[in-house]
């Protein structure tokens, strides 16, 4: 009996101390999954996704139009003038919800580039009406091309039918929230110094 040896048993099933099994074959404890943001079992909410996509779209749009030496704030103003030519600076400032003095700085910059012009308003000689110049019309065509490419890139993965549904839902949400059509709410918070440089906190897209 003295020549017999016994192996101490590991309390875990199927394990013995002194086993010749290589530790390379023992995976050990499984790795714990990392923490996840948001409630367990579901992804981010709709409001977060809208904000995330909006910020992403704004940044990408700003990058695209930088090749035209244009800022999102300037692009938004050009679009309003193109949509409804002949409006006064005061009327556009009311639409944007920004003080006229801030708008003047944006208008000055675009006028210096020959893209828009001020004309005396025939209905009120005290005010100037804004119009695109011939160069401004050509410039808007190029801006439209960039905007189309931007839209197509963001809608990658959605069918034309799905894009129509998404557009309808987003339009309904914007109307419910009382947002003006085609006006970025960032104009309301634009700082005077930023408006002078055409930057502001506005990111169209």
C-alpha positions in Angstrom: 0.0 0.0 0.0 2.9 2.3 0.7 3.9 2.4 -3.0 0.5 3.7 -4.1 -0.1 7.4 -4.4 -3.3 9.3 -4.6 -4.0 12.5 -6.5 -5.8 15.3 -4.7 -9.0 16.1 -6.5 -9.8 19.7 -7.5 -13.2 20.7 -6.3 -14.2 21.6 -9.9 -15.8 18.7 -11.8 -13.3 16.9 -14.1 -10.2 18.6 -12.7 -7.4 16.9 -10.7 -4.3 18.5 -9.2 -1.2 17.2 -10.9 -3.0 16.8 -14.2 -0.6 17.0 -17.2 -3.2 19.0 -19.2 -1.5 22.1 -20.6 -2.8 25.4 -19.4 -2.8 26.6 -23.1 -5.9 24.4 -23.5 -7.6 26.0 -20.5 -9.5 29.2 -21.7 -9.9 30.4 -18.2 -12.8 32.6 -17.1 -14.7 34.2 -20.0 -14.1 37.9 -20.5 -16.8 40.1 -19.2 -18.5 42.3 -21.9 -17.7 46.0 -21.7 -20.3 48.5 -20.4 -22.9 49.8 -22.8 -24.4 53.2 -22.9 -28.2 53.5 -22.5 -30.7 51.2 -21.0 -29.8 47.5 -21.3 -31.5 45.6 -24.1 -32.1 48.7 -26.4 -30.1 51.2 -28.4 -30.1 55.0 -28.2 -33.4 56.8 -28.3 -34.8 58.6 -31.4 -33.9 62.1 -30.1 -30.2 61.0 -29.6 -30.1 59.5 -33.1 -31.5 62.7 -34.6 -29.0 64.8 -32.8 -26.1 62.4 -33.7 -27.0 62.4 -37.3 -27.6 66.1 -37.4 -24.2 66.9 -36.0 -22.6 64.4 -38.4 -24.5 65.8 -41.4 -23.5 69.4 -40.4 -19.9 68.6 -40.1 -19.8 66.8 -43.4 -21.6 69.6 -45.2 -19.2 72.2 -43.8 -16.3 70.2 -45.0 -17.9 69.9 -48.5 -18.6 73.6 -49.0 -15.2 74.6 -47.6 -13.9 74.0 -51.2 -16.1 76.9 -52.2 -14.7 79.1 -49.4 -18.2 79.1 -48.0 -19.5 78.6 -44.5 -22.8 77.0 -43.6 -24.2 80.3 -42.4 -23.5 81.9 -45.7 -24.9 78.9 -47.6 -28.1 79.2 -45.6 -28.5 82.9 -46.4 -27.8 82.3 -50.1 -30.5 79.6 -50.2 -33.1 81.9 -48.6 -32.3 84.7 -51.1 -32.5 82.2 -54.0 -35.8 80.8 -52.8 -37.4 84.2 -52.3 -35.6 87.0 -54.1 -36.4 90.6 -53.3 -36.9 90.3 -49.6 -35.6 93.0 -47.4 -32.7 92.4 -44.9 -35.2 93.0 -42.1 -37.6 90.4 -43.4 -34.9 87.8 -43.7 -33.6 88.6 -40.2 -37.1 88.0 -38.8 -37.2 84.6 -40.6 -33.9 83.6 -39.2 -34.7 85.0 -35.7 -31.4 86.9 -35.7 -30.8 90.7 -35.1 -30.5 92.7 -38.4 -27.1 93.9 -37.4 -25.8 90.4 -37.4 -27.4 89.6 -40.8 -25.7 92.7 -42.3 -22.3 91.2 -41.6 -23.2 88.1 -43.5 -24.7 90.1 -46.4 -21.6 92.3 -46.6 -19.3 89.3 -47.0 -21.4 87.8 -49.8 -21.8 91.1 -51.5 -18.1 91.6 -51.5 -17.7 88.3 -53.3 -20.2 89.4 -55.9 -22.8 86.7 -55.1 -25.7 88.9 -53.9 -26.6 92.5 -54.4 -28.7 95.1 -52.5 -31.3 97.0 -54.4 -33.6 99.7 -53.3 -36.9 98.2 -52.3 -39.5 99.8 -54.7 -42.2 99.4 -52.1 -40.1 101.0 -49.3 -37.2 103.1 -50.3 -35.8 103.0 -46.7 -35.0 99.3 -47.1 -32.8 97.3 -49.4 -34.0 94.1 -51.2 -31.6 91.2 -51.7 -31.1 89.4 -55.0 -28.6 86.9 -56.4 -26.2 88.3 -59.0 -25.5 86.4 -62.2 -22.4 85.0 -60.5 -24.5 84.2 -57.5 -26.9 82.1 -59.7 -24.0 80.2 -61.2 -22.6 79.7 -57.7 -25.9 78.3 -56.4 -25.8 75.7 -59.2 -22.5 74.5 -57.9 -23.7 74.6 -54.4 -26.7 72.6 -55.4 -24.5 70.0 -56.9 -22.5 69.7 -53.7 -25.8 69.6 -51.7 -27.1 66.7 -53.9 -23.9 64.7 -53.4 -24.2 65.4 -49.6 -27.8 64.2 -49.5 -27.0 61.0 -51.5 -24.1 60.2 -49.2 -26.2 60.5 -46.1 -29.1 58.5 -47.5 -26.8 55.5 -48.4 -28.5 52.3 -47.4 -32.1 53.6 -47.8 -34.2 52.9 -50.8 -36.0 55.8 -52.6 -39.2 54.7 -51.0 -37.6 54.6 -47.5 -36.2 58.1 -48.1 -39.6 59.4 -49.0 -41.0 57.9 -45.8 -38.2 59.4 -43.7 -38.7 62.8 -45.3 -42.4 62.8 -44.5 -41.8 61.8 -40.9 -39.0 64.4 -40.3 -41.2 67.1 -41.9 -44.0 66.2 -39.6 -41.7 66.3 -36.6 -40.3 69.7 -37.6 -43.8 71.1 -38.1 -44.9 69.8 -34.7 -41.9 71.5 -33.0 -42.8 74.8 -34.7 -39.6 75.0 -36.8 -39.6 77.3 -39.8 -39.1 75.6 -43.2 -35.5 75.7 -44.4 -34.3 77.8 -41.4 -31.6 76.4 -39.2 -32.3 77.2 -35.5 -28.6 77.9 -35.0 -29.1 81.4 -36.4 -30.9 82.4 -33.3 -27.8 81.6 -31.2 -25.3 83.0 -33.6 -22.7 85.3 -31.9 -22.0 88.6 -33.4 -18.3 88.0 -33.9 -19.0 84.6 -35.4 -21.6 86.1 -37.7 -19.0 88.6 -39.0 -16.7 85.7 -40.0 -19.7 83.7 -41.5 -19.1 80.9 -39.0 -21.8 81.1 -36.3 -23.0 77.8 -34.8 -25.0 77.0 -37.9 -24.5 73.7 -39.7 -26.8 73.3 -42.6 -27.2 70.0 -44.1 
